[in-house]
């Protein structure tokens, strides 16, 4: 993401202009733009023209529109591609050439020569076209932190993964905020029978050949920013896949791929599905390689939370109400919170979560904002979207009872004060 302009006063009011460059930048925009914001971006609109003779016609023109946002929609990159010619039984789905889309709808807030103020319009934000955002209630610390992250130079995919099963492979790229599925490959392999193993061997060879071709097409193994290439599977498949890739690289003289050999890691997972990437990131060799990356840290801390939930539950709290109580008592060492919670259409709800983040940071705690485009973020969403690892144990039932007693005591005190005031008025 490129930061084109930033004009924000000390109270957080003002606007920021950004230029998205890839799908991850579009994801950031989706998380930044909320109902009530004013967004200025390029749009194509059909305009009616009346000629001097009185005849009418229309043409599509590109213009800049400013909308008061009423709805924001995210569409991830998805498209299908047929299998290889002459191989109808093998199937592949690929998103290599597709792009994610962010669509905003609202009413025109600034009059335009071609569009009246108040007219309803829908904008589809585009890569490499500037977007200016002005927030209704000002820019909070969470939004500004996201902009700072997204505009850091050198950001990009840091892990490539091929999650394999017998005859199946899923090609993925993992960046700070997204897991992008590049291709799913399925090749039927006949079962191995003692009397006829040749069909099985042919099926395996065809699978390896198609996997290798897909690997070369999708995995940026020569990219210096790529830290790891993971081959993950249950059973023996990962070893065979790795050996085949290296053998083909040697046979064809692919020096770049052979030079990337130190980036390869073979990792055991329990199932050949995308959600197994959580297991991959928890493996010691990958955790060590990626210890400085945001998403690896998130996976490690979520795993720590789940383990603590089973062994020391008084230090593992989750749910908005419970975590808020722990934050109020200054007990939160690490706050785990999903970016989904900051997309609430209710401004007060968003502010509540921003205040929680700032309160934990103000006390020296760690805050991890999970992306719901990662498997770890989806796991956290299933657990209400917010959890906390406490620095000391607290019994949630005792704390809730103390809070109830405090509220009841406050209500009694107010009732007594009101009764005394009424008695004085009667006198």
C-alpha positions in Angstrom: 0.0 0.0 0.0 1.2 3.5 -0.8 0.5 6.4 1.5 -0.3 9.3 -0.9 -1.5 11.9 1.6 -2.2 12.3 5.3 -4.0 15.3 6.8 -5.1 14.5 10.4 -5.2 17.0 13.3 -4.4 16.3 16.9 -8.1 15.3 17.6 -8.0 12.6 14.9 -10.1 14.5 12.4 -9.0 14.6 8.8 -8.5 12.4 5.8 -5.9 9.9 4.4 -5.3 9.0 0.8 -4.1 5.5 0.0 -3.2 3.6 -3.2 -3.8 -0.2 -2.9 -1.4 -2.4 -4.9 -2.6 -6.0 -4.2 -5.3 -8.2 -2.6 -3.9 -7.7 0.9 -4.2 -3.9 0.5 -7.8 -4.4 -0.6 -8.3 -6.4 2.7 -6.8 -3.5 4.6 -9.2 -1.0 2.9 -12.2 -3.3 3.8 -11.2 -3.1 7.4 -10.5 0.6 7.4 -13.7 1.8 5.7 -16.9 1.8 7.9 -20.4 3.0 7.7 -20.6 6.8 8.0 -17.1 7.4 6.5 -16.7 9.6 3.5 -14.8 7.9 0.7 -13.5 9.6 -2.5 -12.5 7.3 -5.3 -12.6 6.8 -9.1 -15.9 5.6 -10.6 -17.4 4.8 -14.0 -20.9 6.3 -14.4 -23.3 6.3 -17.4 -24.2 9.9 -18.2 -27.2 11.0 -20.4 -26.4 13.6 -23.1 -28.9 15.8 -25.0 -27.7 17.0 -28.4 -28.6 20.4 -30.0 -31.2 18.6 -32.1 -32.9 17.2 -29.0 -31.9 13.6 -29.4 -30.6 11.8 -26.3 -27.7 9.4 -25.9 -25.5 8.0 -23.1 -21.9 7.4 -22.5 -19.8 5.9 -19.7 -17.3 8.3 -18.2 -14.7 8.0 -15.4 -15.0 10.5 -12.6 -14.2 11.0 -9.0 -17.1 10.6 -6.5 -17.3 11.2 -2.7 -19.7 8.9 -1.0 -21.1 8.9 2.5 -20.8 5.1 3.1 -23.8 3.0 4.0 -22.4 -0.4 3.1 -19.0 -2.1 2.6 -18.7 -5.5 0.9 -15.6 -7.8 0.6 -15.3 -10.3 -2.2 -12.2 -12.6 -2.0 -10.3 -13.7 -5.1 -11.9 -16.8 -6.6 -12.0 -18.2 -10.1 -12.0 -21.6 -11.7 -9.7 -23.1 -14.3 -10.2 -26.3 -16.2 -7.8 -29.2 -15.8 -5.0 -29.9 -18.2 -6.0 -30.6 -21.8 -6.4 -34.3 -22.4 -6.6 -35.0 -18.6 -10.3 -34.7 -17.9 -10.2 -36.8 -14.8 -7.8 -34.4 -12.9 -9.3 -31.2 -11.5 -7.7 -27.9 -10.6 -9.2 -24.7 -9.3 -7.0 -21.6 -9.4 -7.2 -18.0 -8.3 -4.0 -16.9 -9.9 -5.5 -14.4 -12.3 -8.3 -13.1 -10.1 -8.3 -10.3 -7.6 -10.2 -9.5 -4.5 -12.7 -6.7 -4.6 -14.0 -4.1 -2.1 -17.4 -2.5 -3.0 -18.8 0.5 -1.2 -22.3 1.9 -1.5 -23.7 5.2 -0.3 -25.0 8.6 -1.3 -23.0 11.2 -3.1 -21.7 13.6 -0.4 -20.1 16.2 -2.7 -21.9 17.5 -5.8 -20.3 16.6 -9.1 -21.1 18.2 -12.5 -22.4 14.8 -13.7 -23.9 13.5 -10.4 -26.3 15.3 -8.1 -25.6 15.4 -4.3 -27.7 12.7 -2.5 -27.8 10.3 -5.5 -27.2 6.7 -4.5 -24.1 5.1 -6.0 -21.9 2.0 -5.7 -18.1 2.2 -6.1 -15.8 -0.8 -6.7 -12.4 0.2 -5.4 -9.6 -0.7 -7.8 -5.9 -1.7 -7.4 -3.5 1.2 -8.3 -6.2 3.9 -8.0 -6.2 6.3 -5.1 -8.8 6.2 -2.3 -9.4 9.0 0.1 -11.0 8.2 3.4 -12.4 10.6 5.9 -13.7 9.1 9.1 -17.0 10.2 10.7 -15.8 10.0 14.3 -12.1 10.7 13.6 -9.2 8.2 13.2 -8.6 5.9 16.2 -5.3 4.2 17.2 -6.3 0.8 15.7 -7.1 2.3 12.3 -3.8 4.3 12.3 -1.8 1.3 13.3 -3.3 -0.7 10.4 -2.3 2.0 8.0 1.2 2.0 9.4 1.5 -1.8 9.0 0.1 -1.9 5.5 2.4 0.8 4.2 5.6 -0.7 5.4 8.1 -1.4 2.5 9.1 -5.0 1.8 5.8 -6.4 3.0 4.5 -9.5 1.2 4.1 -13.2 1.3 6.6 -14.8 3.7 5.5 -18.4 3.6 4.5 -20.6 0.7 2.8 -23.9 1.6 1.8 -27.0 -0.3 -0.6 -29.1 1.8 -0.7 -32.6 0.3 -2.6 -35.8 0.5 -2.4 -38.8 -1.8 -3.5 -37.3 -5.1 -4.4 -33.9 -3.6 -2.5 -30.6 -3.2 -3.4 -27.1 -2.0 -1.0 -24.3 -2.9 -1.1 -21.3 -0.5 0.8 -18.1 0.2 0.7 -16.6 3.8 1.3 -13.0 4.4 0.9 -10.9 7.5 -2.9 -10.6 7.1 -4.0 -13.2 4.6 -3.9 -16.8 3.6 -4.3 -16.9 -0.2 -5.2 -20.2 -1.8 -3.6 -20.2 -5.2 -4.7 -23.6 -6.5 -6.4 -26.9 -5.5 -5.2 -29.9 -7.4 -6.9 -33.3 -7.4 -5.6 -36.3 -9.4 -7.3 -39.7 -9.0 -4.8 -42.4 -8.2 -5.9 -46.1 -8.6 -5.5 -48.2 -5.6 -2.4 -50.4 -5.5 -3.3 -54.0 -6.3 -0.7 -56.8 -6.2 -1.6 -58.1 -9.6 -1.6 -54.7 -11.3 0.5 -52.0 -9.6 1.3 -50.2 -12.9 -1.9 -48.2 -12.9 -1.1 -47.0 -9.4 2.4 -46.0 -10.4 1.1 -44.1 -13.5 -1.4 -42.2 -11.3 1.3 -41.2 -8.8 3.7 -40.1 -11.6 0.9 -38.0 -13.2 0.1 -36.5 -9.8 3.8 -35.5 -9.1 4.2 -34.1 -12.6 1.1 -31.9 -12.3 2.1 -30.9 -8.8 5.6 -29.9 -10.0 4.1 -27.8 -12.9 1.7 -26.0 -10.5 4.6 -25.5 -8.0 6.7 -23.7 -10.6 3.7 -21.6 -11.7 2.4 -20.5 -8.3 5.3 -20.6 -5.7 7.7 -17.6 -5.9 10.6 -19.7 -4.6 13.2 -17.2 -5.9 11.7 -14.2 -4.1 14.2 -13.1 -1.4 11.3 -12.0 0.9 10.0 -15.6 1.0 11.3 -17.1 4.2 9.9 -20.7 4.1 8.5 -23.2 1.6 6.5 -25.8 3.5 5.6 -29.2 2.2 3.0 -30.5 4.7 1.0 -33.8 4.7 -0.1 -36.7 6.8 2.0 -39.9 6.2 4.7 -40.2 3.6 3.5 -37.9 0.9 5.5 -34.8 1.9 8.8 -36.7 1.6 7.9 -38.1 -1.9 6.8 -34.6 -3.1 9.9 -33.0 -1.9 12.2 -35.6 -3.4 10.3 -35.3 -6.8 10.6 -31.5 -6.8 14.4 -31.6 -6.1 14.9 -34.4 -8.6 13.1 -32.5 -11.4 15.0 -29.3 -10.5 18.3 -31.2 -10.8 17.2 -32.9 -14.1 16.1 -29.6 -15.7 19.0 -27.5 -14.3 16.7 -25.2 -12.3 19.4 -23.4 -10.3 17.0 -21.0 -8.7 14.9 -23.8 -7.3 18.0 -25.8 -6.2 19.3 -22.6 -4.5 16.1 -22.3 -2.5 16.6 -25.7 -0.9 17.4 -24.2 2.5 13.9 -22.6 2.5 12.1 -26.0 2.3 10.6 -27.6 5.4 8.7 -30.9 5.6 6.0 -30.8 8.3 3.6 -33.5 9.5 -0.1 -32.5 9.7 -3.1 -34.5 10.7 -5.2 -33.8 7.5 -4.5 -32.5 4.0 -6.7 -29.5 4.4 -6.2 -25.7 4.6 -7.0 -25.6 8.3 -3.8 -27.7 8.9 -1.8 -24.5 8.3 -2.4 -23.8 12.0 -0.4 -27.0 12.8 2.3 -25.9 10.4 2.9 -22.6 12.1 3.1 -24.2 15.5 5.8 -26.7 14.4 9.1 -25.8 16.1 11.2 -25.5 12.9 8.7 -23.1 11.3 8.1 -21.2 14.5 11.8 -20.6 14.8 12.1 -19.5 11.2 9.1 -17.1 11.5 9.5 -16.0 15.1 9.5 -12.3 14.1 6.4 -12.4 11.9 3.0 -11.2 13.1 0.9 -14.2 12.0 3.3 -16.8 13.5 3.2 -14.9 16.8 -0.6 -15.0 16.7 -0.6 -18.8 16.1 1.8 -19.4 19.0 -0.2 -17.2 21.4 -3.6 -18.7 20.4 -2.1 -22.2 21.0 -0.8 -21.0 24.4 -4.3 -19.7 25.2 -6.0 -23.0 24.4 -3.5 -25.0 26.4 -4.0 -22.6 29.4 -7.7 -22.9 29.0 -7.3 -26.6 29.8 -4.6 -26.4 32.5 -5.0 -23.0 34.2 -8.4 -21.7 33.2 -8.4 -18.8 35.7 -5.7 -17.2 33.5 -7.5 -17.8 30.2 -10.6 -15.7 29.7 -12.7 -15.1 26.6 -15.9 -13.3 25.6 -16.5 -9.5 25.5 -18.0 -9.1 29.0 -15.4 -11.3 30.7 -12.4 -9.9 29.0 -13.6 -6.3 29.7 -13.7 -7.2 33.4 -10.2 -8.5 33.3 -9.0 -5.4 31.5 -10.7 -3.2 34.1 -8.7 -5.0 36.8 -5.4 -4.6 35.0 -5.0 -8.4 34.8 -4.5 -8.8 31.0 -1.0 -9.7 29.8 -1.9 -10.5 26.2 -5.1 -9.5 24.5 -6.2 -11.6 21.4 -8.8 -9.8 19.4 -10.2 -10.4 15.9 -10.3 -7.6 13.3 -13.9 -8.6 12.6 -14.9 -6.9 15.9 -13.7 -3.5 14.6 -16.0 -3.8 11.6 -19.1 -3.4 13.7 -21.7 -1.0 12.1 -22.3 0.4 15.6 -19.8 3.2 16.4 -20.1 2.6 20.2 -19.3 -1.0 19.8 -16.2 -0.2 17.7 -15.1 2.4 20.3 -15.5 -0.1 23.1 -13.0 -2.5 21.5 -10.6 0.3 20.6 -10.7 1.4 24.3 -9.9 -2.1 25.4 -6.9 -2.2 23.0 -5.6 1.1 24.2 -6.2 0.2 27.9 -4.1 -3.0 27.6 -1.3 -1.2 25.7 -1.4 1.6 28.2 -0.6 -0.9 31.0 2.2 -2.5 29.1 0.3 -5.5 27.9 0.6 -7.1 24.4 -2.2 -6.8 21.9 -2.5 -9.1 18.9 -5.2 -8.2 16.3 -5.9 -11.4 14.4 -6.8 -11.3 10.7 -10.0 -13.3 10.0 -8.4 -14.2 6.6 -6.0 -16.5 8.5 -7.0 -19.8 10.0 -5.9 -18.6 13.5 -8.3 -15.6 13.2 -11.1 -17.9 12.1 -10.5 -20.1 15.2 -10.6 -17.0 17.4 -13.9 -15.9 15.8 -15.4 -19.2 16.8 -14.5 -18.3 20.4 -16.4 -14.9 20.3 -13.5 -13.1 18.6 -11.8 -11.9 21.8 -9.7 -13.7 24.5 -7.1 -12.8 27.0 -4.2 -14.4 28.8 -4.0 -13.0 32.3 -0.9 -12.2 34.2 -2.4 -13.7 37.4 -5.3 -16.0 38.0 -8.8 -14.6 38.5 -12.0 -16.6 39.2 -14.5 -15.3 36.7 -17.5 -16.3 39.0 -16.0 -14.4 41.9 -15.2 -11.3 39.8 -18.7 -11.3 38.4 -20.2 -11.7 41.9 -18.1 -8.7 43.1 -19.2 -6.6 40.1 -22.9 -7.4 40.9 -22.4 -6.5 44.6 -20.7 -3.2 43.5 -23.6 -2.4 41.2 -26.2 -3.2 43.8 -24.4 -1.1 46.4 -24.3 1.8 43.9 -28.0 1.4 43.2 -28.8 1.4 47.0 -26.7 4.5 47.5 -28.4 6.3 44.7 -31.8 5.3 46.0 -31.0 6.5 49.5 -29.7 9.8 48.1 -32.9 10.2 46.0 -35.0 9.4 49.1 -33.2 12.0 51.2 -33.6 14.6 48.5 -37.4 13.9 48.2 -37.7 14.1 52.0 -35.9 17.5 52.0 -38.2 18.8 49.3 -41.3 17.8 51.3 -39.9 19.7 54.3 
